[in-house]
């Protein structure tokens, strides 16, 4: 086996590249915040793309549904420079020799949908959309998180989360 030493290949780009972005103004405040956070993330983390004017348009998740609101919350947290992780507590079905078998999840019952670290503090974030409400297990986990010094947040719509995250930041 032949080993080749890693080479550093310089990348040259004009230092005077600048781009201006005109953000569309939406009626819904959460869309404006989402689009601004997306653009700011590119400015900080992909400066060449940002400077070249090639930042892709962001697509908006359907925040009327739990999966869309979860994606929205995680993106806003991560685009703001913090940590967020979606927690999946569902089990799974496997096919064992032609027989379908349910394997329960290993996550504690009632665990919040998102675990985040914002400004060095833990946040458990539960997503509840429409008529969905917290279970007894979720209320117990909320008490345990708060007793341990963590923060617990129930998010039911995008605008409410934007207000909360702006207060935290």
C-alpha positions as CSV (number, residue, x, y, z in Angstrom):
1,X,0.0,0.0,0.0
2,X,1.3,3.4,-1.0
3,X,0.7,6.3,1.3
4,X,0.6,9.8,0.0
5,X,1.2,12.8,2.2
6,X,-1.8,15.1,2.6
7,X,-1.4,18.3,0.6
8,X,-2.7,21.6,1.4
9,X,-4.2,23.2,-1.7
10,X,-4.7,27.0,-1.4
11,X,-8.0,28.4,-2.4
12,X,-8.0,32.0,-3.7
13,X,-11.0,34.2,-3.9
14,X,-11.3,37.9,-4.2
15,X,-11.3,39.7,-0.8
16,X,-13.6,42.4,-2.2
17,X,-16.5,40.1,-2.9
18,X,-19.6,41.5,-1.4
19,X,-23.2,40.7,-1.9
20,X,-26.4,42.4,-0.7
21,X,-29.4,40.5,0.1
22,X,-33.0,41.7,0.0
23,X,-35.0,39.7,2.3
24,X,-38.7,39.3,1.4
25,X,-41.0,40.6,4.1
26,X,-43.6,38.1,5.2
27,X,-46.8,38.7,7.1
28,X,-45.9,35.9,9.6
29,X,-43.1,37.1,11.9
30,X,-41.7,33.6,12.3
31,X,-40.9,33.5,8.6
32,X,-38.9,36.7,8.8
33,X,-37.0,35.4,11.8
34,X,-36.4,32.1,10.1
35,X,-35.1,33.6,6.9
36,X,-32.8,36.1,8.8
37,X,-31.4,33.3,10.9
38,X,-30.7,31.2,7.8
39,X,-28.9,34.1,6.1
40,X,-26.9,34.9,9.2
41,X,-25.8,31.3,9.5
42,X,-24.4,31.4,6.0
43,X,-22.7,34.8,6.7
44,X,-20.8,33.3,9.7
45,X,-20.3,29.7,8.5
46,X,-20.1,29.9,4.8
47,X,-18.5,33.4,4.2
48,X,-17.5,32.7,0.6
49,X,-21.0,31.5,-0.4
50,X,-22.4,34.5,1.4
51,X,-20.0,37.0,-0.2
52,X,-20.6,35.6,-3.7
53,X,-24.4,36.2,-3.4
54,X,-25.2,32.5,-3.8
55,X,-26.9,31.7,-0.5
56,X,-29.8,29.4,-1.3
57,X,-33.3,30.4,-0.5
58,X,-34.5,28.8,2.6
59,X,-37.6,26.6,2.4
60,X,-40.1,27.0,5.3
61,X,-41.2,23.9,7.2
62,X,-44.9,23.4,7.7
63,X,-45.1,24.6,11.3
64,X,-48.8,23.6,11.6
65,X,-47.5,20.0,12.0
66,X,-45.3,18.6,14.8
67,X,-42.5,17.5,12.4
68,X,-42.4,21.0,10.8
69,X,-42.4,22.9,14.0
70,X,-39.7,20.5,15.4
71,X,-37.5,21.2,12.3
72,X,-38.2,24.9,12.7
73,X,-37.1,25.0,16.4
74,X,-33.9,22.9,15.7
75,X,-32.9,25.1,12.8
76,X,-33.4,28.4,14.6
77,X,-31.3,27.1,17.6
78,X,-28.5,25.7,15.4
79,X,-28.5,28.7,13.1
80,X,-28.1,30.9,16.2
81,X,-24.9,29.0,17.1
82,X,-26.3,26.7,19.8
83,X,-26.8,23.0,20.1
84,X,-30.0,21.1,19.4
85,X,-30.8,17.4,19.1
86,X,-34.1,15.7,18.2
87,X,-34.9,12.9,20.5
88,X,-36.7,9.9,19.0
89,X,-38.4,7.7,21.6
90,X,-40.4,5.5,19.2
91,X,-39.7,1.9,18.9
92,X,-39.3,0.0,15.7
93,X,-40.5,-3.0,13.9
94,X,-38.1,-5.6,12.6
95,X,-38.6,-8.5,10.3
96,X,-37.1,-11.5,12.1
97,X,-37.3,-14.6,9.8
98,X,-40.6,-13.5,8.3
99,X,-42.1,-12.5,11.6
100,X,-42.6,-8.9,12.4
101,X,-41.5,-8.0,15.9
102,X,-41.8,-4.7,17.7
103,X,-38.7,-3.5,19.6
104,X,-39.6,-0.8,22.1
105,X,-37.5,2.4,22.2
106,X,-34.8,2.8,24.9
107,X,-35.6,6.4,25.6
108,X,-37.3,7.2,29.0
109,X,-41.0,7.7,28.6
110,X,-42.0,11.4,28.6
111,X,-38.6,12.6,27.3
112,X,-39.0,15.9,25.5
113,X,-38.8,16.1,21.7
114,X,-35.7,18.3,21.6
115,X,-32.7,18.6,23.9
116,X,-30.8,21.9,23.4
117,X,-27.9,23.8,25.0
118,X,-28.3,27.5,24.7
119,X,-25.8,29.8,26.4
120,X,-24.5,26.9,28.4
121,X,-27.9,25.9,29.8
122,X,-29.9,22.8,29.1
123,X,-33.3,23.1,27.6
124,X,-35.8,20.3,27.1
125,X,-38.3,21.4,24.5
126,X,-41.6,19.6,24.0
127,X,-43.5,20.2,20.8
128,X,-47.3,20.3,21.0
129,X,-49.4,21.2,18.0
130,X,-53.2,21.6,17.8
131,X,-55.1,19.7,20.4
132,X,-52.1,17.7,21.5
133,X,-51.4,17.9,25.2
134,X,-48.7,16.7,27.5
135,X,-48.9,13.2,29.0
136,X,-48.5,12.3,32.7
137,X,-45.0,11.0,31.9
138,X,-44.1,14.3,30.2
139,X,-45.2,16.3,33.2
140,X,-43.1,14.1,35.4
141,X,-40.0,14.6,33.2
142,X,-40.6,18.3,33.2
143,X,-40.5,18.3,37.1
144,X,-37.3,16.2,37.0
145,X,-35.6,18.4,34.5
146,X,-36.4,21.6,36.5
147,X,-35.4,19.9,39.8
148,X,-32.0,19.1,38.3
149,X,-31.5,22.8,37.3
150,X,-32.5,22.4,33.6
151,X,-35.1,24.4,31.7
152,X,-38.3,23.0,30.1
153,X,-40.3,24.6,27.4
154,X,-43.5,23.6,25.6
155,X,-43.6,25.0,22.1
156,X,-47.0,25.1,20.4
157,X,-46.3,27.6,17.6
158,X,-43.4,29.3,15.7
159,X,-44.1,32.8,16.8
160,X,-44.2,31.8,20.5
161,X,-40.8,30.1,20.1
162,X,-39.3,33.1,18.4
163,X,-40.4,35.3,21.3
164,X,-38.9,32.8,23.8
165,X,-35.6,32.4,22.0
166,X,-35.2,36.2,21.6
167,X,-35.7,36.5,25.4
168,X,-33.1,33.7,26.1
169,X,-30.5,35.2,23.6
